[in-house]
């Protein structure tokens, strides 16, 4: 009975971790206007939480410090879109009452909405007992947004194409991480529209370093190609990067995704938490959170 209860509870709760681009190169642009990318994506143990209970229809309630930013989306919330798409693909009439505890800022370059959608796919596929394999779920994820397939993967991964080409980044080391956002939303489409100049080459490397110091040194030779256009739109991003670089123990500071969130890597969680205390004291108006980079299952 205890084992059955544990499985029952697991099916009704899912974690939606923050997605972090350790580097992001824009490698080209397709005829349809979408840009092709090369990126090393990892996940932090910082994120949102989604819960579900069986119901006749689909509904979503919100809580958490970042919930007000989603209040105006209504039925266009990615969690509900993922739920409707999954139900339609499975040909089922089952529903669910969903509750999202929102802790990641929105439009922040951390894949919060995409991670929430991926969590909804995993959670509801189990709740509704849909016989979907990983390729089938991945195909649904790709229909919802470019970041959703990587978030569905939920482990360190090389990302190519427009986000749909995934290869495991085996052996990525654990590290402390501090995320920071200047409380400025930034639309991905606007950042890509502001990008200028030539495209970059892929930055993949092998083997994967086994310690975070060596990985940080490799990453220093790579970049986030969206940083310059993002700063042009939100100059406060430059202030965040400068503040992170000066924190004791910081190994690397960089913008994630299309911004405005940035991150700094540290040898371990304790170092990241000490840095968080320093940053929060000096910049109380910013959002920040410390944690660990590790595989999220």
C-alpha positions in Angstrom: 0.0 0.0 0.0 2.8 2.4 0.9 4.6 1.9 -2.5 1.3 2.4 -4.3 0.7 5.7 -2.4 4.2 6.9 -3.3 3.6 6.3 -7.0 0.1 7.9 -6.8 1.6 11.1 -5.3 4.5 11.2 -7.8 2.1 11.2 -10.7 0.4 14.4 -9.4 3.5 16.6 -8.8 6.2 17.7 -11.1 9.2 20.1 -10.8 9.8 22.6 -13.6 13.5 23.6 -13.3 15.2 26.7 -14.6 16.9 26.2 -18.0 20.3 27.8 -18.2 22.3 28.3 -21.5 25.9 28.0 -20.5 26.7 29.3 -24.0 24.5 30.2 -26.9 25.8 30.7 -30.5 23.5 31.9 -33.3 24.7 29.8 -36.2 22.3 30.9 -39.0 18.8 31.8 -40.1 16.4 29.6 -42.0 14.3 30.6 -44.9 11.2 30.8 -42.6 12.9 33.4 -40.4 13.8 31.1 -37.5 17.4 31.3 -36.3 19.5 28.1 -35.8 21.4 27.8 -32.6 24.1 25.8 -30.9 24.0 25.7 -27.1 24.9 23.8 -24.0 21.8 23.7 -21.8 21.7 22.6 -18.1 19.1 22.8 -15.4 19.1 24.1 -11.9 17.3 22.9 -8.8 15.6 26.3 -8.8 12.2 26.4 -10.4 8.4 26.1 -10.4 6.2 23.3 -9.2 3.1 21.9 -10.8 0.4 19.7 -9.2 -2.6 18.0 -10.7 -5.7 16.2 -9.5 -8.3 14.4 -11.7 -11.2 16.5 -12.8 -13.9 16.6 -15.5 -12.4 19.6 -17.3 -9.1 21.5 -17.5 -8.4 24.4 -15.1 -5.3 26.2 -13.8 -4.8 28.1 -10.6 -1.6 30.1 -9.7 0.3 30.9 -6.5 3.9 31.9 -5.7 5.8 35.2 -5.8 5.9 35.4 -9.6 2.3 34.4 -10.2 1.0 37.9 -10.8 3.0 38.1 -14.0 0.9 35.2 -15.5 -2.5 36.5 -14.4 -3.4 38.1 -17.7 -2.6 35.1 -19.9 -5.7 33.1 -19.0 -6.3 30.2 -21.5 -3.1 31.1 -23.4 -0.9 29.9 -20.5 1.6 27.3 -21.8 0.6 24.8 -19.1 -3.0 24.8 -20.4 -1.9 24.8 -24.0 0.3 21.7 -23.2 -2.6 20.0 -21.4 -5.1 20.6 -24.3 -2.6 19.4 -26.9 -1.8 16.3 -24.9 -5.5 15.4 -24.4 -6.2 16.0 -28.1 -3.3 13.8 -29.2 -4.4 11.0 -26.8 -8.0 11.2 -27.9 -9.2 11.4 -24.3 -11.9 13.4 -22.5 -10.2 13.2 -19.1 -9.4 16.5 -17.4 -7.3 17.8 -14.5 -7.2 20.6 -12.0 -3.8 22.1 -12.2 -2.0 24.3 -9.8 1.3 26.1 -10.7 3.5 27.5 -8.0 5.4 30.2 -9.9 8.8 31.1 -8.6 10.8 31.9 -11.8 10.3 35.3 -13.3 8.5 35.4 -16.7 10.1 36.5 -20.0 13.5 36.1 -18.3 15.6 33.7 -20.4 15.3 30.8 -18.0 12.7 28.9 -20.0 10.1 29.1 -17.2 7.1 28.8 -19.4 8.6 26.1 -21.5 9.7 24.2 -18.4 6.2 24.5 -17.0 4.8 23.1 -20.2 7.2 20.2 -20.2 6.3 19.4 -16.6 2.6 19.5 -17.6 3.3 16.9 -20.4 5.1 14.6 -18.1 2.6 15.0 -15.2 -0.5 14.5 -17.3 0.8 11.7 -19.4 1.3 9.8 -16.2 -2.0 11.0 -14.6 -4.0 10.0 -17.7 -2.0 6.8 -18.2 -1.3 7.7 -21.8 1.0 5.1 -23.6 3.3 7.7 -25.1 7.0 7.0 -25.5 9.7 9.7 -25.4 9.7 10.5 -29.1 5.9 11.0 -29.1 6.2 13.4 -26.1 9.1 15.2 -27.7 7.1 15.7 -30.9 4.3 17.3 -28.8 6.9 19.4 -27.0 8.3 20.8 -30.2 4.8 22.0 -31.2 4.6 24.1 -28.1 7.8 26.1 -28.4 11.5 25.9 -29.2 12.7 25.4 -25.6 10.1 22.9 -24.6 11.9 19.8 -26.0 15.1 20.5 -24.0 13.0 21.2 -20.9 11.2 17.9 -21.4 14.6 16.2 -21.6 15.5 17.9 -18.3 19.1 16.9 -18.2 22.4 18.5 -19.5 22.0 18.6 -23.3 23.5 20.0 -26.5 20.8 21.9 -28.4 20.9 22.5 -32.2 18.6 23.5 -35.0 15.8 25.8 -33.7 15.8 23.8 -30.4 14.6 20.4 -31.6 17.9 18.7 -32.1 19.0 17.3 -28.8 22.1 15.3 -27.8 22.9 14.3 -24.2 25.8 16.2 -22.7 27.0 13.3 -20.6 29.2 13.9 -17.5 28.4 17.6 -17.0 29.8 18.4 -13.5 27.7 19.7 -10.7 28.2 23.3 -9.6 26.8 26.1 -7.5 24.8 28.7 -9.5 23.4 32.1 -8.7 20.6 33.4 -11.0 19.8 37.1 -11.1 17.3 39.2 -13.0 16.9 43.0 -12.9 13.1 42.8 -12.8 12.9 43.5 -16.5 10.9 41.4 -18.9 12.4 40.8 -22.3 10.7 39.2 -25.3 12.8 36.7 -27.2 11.4 37.8 -30.5 12.6 41.4 -29.8 16.1 40.3 -29.0 16.5 38.2 -32.1 15.1 41.2 -34.2 17.8 43.4 -32.7 20.6 41.1 -33.4 23.1 42.2 -36.0 26.3 41.0 -37.6 27.7 37.6 -38.8 26.6 34.2 -37.5 28.9 32.2 -35.2 30.3 28.7 -35.4 29.2 25.9 -33.2 31.0 25.8 -29.9 30.7 22.1 -28.9 33.7 20.4 -27.2 34.7 16.9 -26.0 35.4 15.5 -23.6 33.2 17.1 -21.0 35.4 18.4 -18.1 34.8 16.6 -14.8 35.1 19.6 -12.6 33.4 23.0 -12.8 36.6 25.0 -12.9 37.8 23.3 -16.1 34.3 23.7 -17.6 34.2 27.4 -16.8 37.6 27.9 -18.5 36.2 26.2 -21.6 33.1 28.3 -21.6 35.1 31.5 -21.3 36.1 30.9 -25.0 32.4 30.8 -25.9 29.7 33.4 -25.5 26.0 34.2 -25.6 25.5 35.9 -29.0 22.3 37.5 -27.8 23.9 39.5 -25.0 24.7 42.6 -27.0 21.2 43.0 -28.5 19.6 42.2 -25.2 21.7 44.9 -23.4 20.7 47.4 -26.1 17.1 46.7 -25.2 17.6 46.4 -21.4 20.8 48.2 -20.3 20.4 46.9 -16.7 21.6 43.5 -18.0 25.1 44.9 -18.1 24.8 46.0 -14.5 23.7 42.5 -13.5 26.7 40.9 -15.3 29.1 43.3 -13.7 27.7 42.6 -10.3 27.9 38.8 -10.7 31.5 39.0 -12.0 32.6 40.8 -8.9 31.1 38.3 -6.4 33.6 36.3 -4.4 34.2 32.8 -5.8 32.4 33.5 -9.2 34.0 31.3 -11.9 31.9 32.6 -14.9 29.2 35.2 -15.4 26.9 35.2 -18.4 23.4 36.0 -19.7 21.1 33.0 -20.1 18.9 32.5 -23.2 17.6 35.8 -24.6 17.8 37.5 -21.1 17.3 39.4 -19.0 18.3 36.8 -16.5 22.0 36.2 -15.9 24.0 33.6 -13.9 27.3 33.0 -12.2 28.9 29.6 -11.6 30.5 28.7 -8.3 32.5 25.7 -7.1 29.5 24.5 -4.9 26.1 25.5 -3.6 27.5 26.9 -0.4 29.6 29.4 -2.3 26.6 30.4 -4.5 24.5 30.9 -1.4 27.1 33.2 0.2 27.2 35.2 -3.1 23.4 35.4 -3.1 23.5 37.0 0.4 26.0 39.6 -0.9 24.0 40.4 -4.0 20.6 40.5 -2.3 22.0 43.0 0.3 23.4 45.3 -2.4 20.6 45.0 -5.0 17.4 44.2 -3.0 15.3 45.2 -6.0 16.6 42.4 -8.2 15.3 38.8 -8.2 18.0 36.3 -7.3 18.2 32.7 -6.3 21.1 30.3 -5.5 21.1 26.6 -6.1 22.9 23.7 -7.8 23.4 22.6 -11.4 22.6 18.9 -11.7 20.6 16.5 -13.7 16.8 16.9 -13.1 14.9 13.7 -13.6 
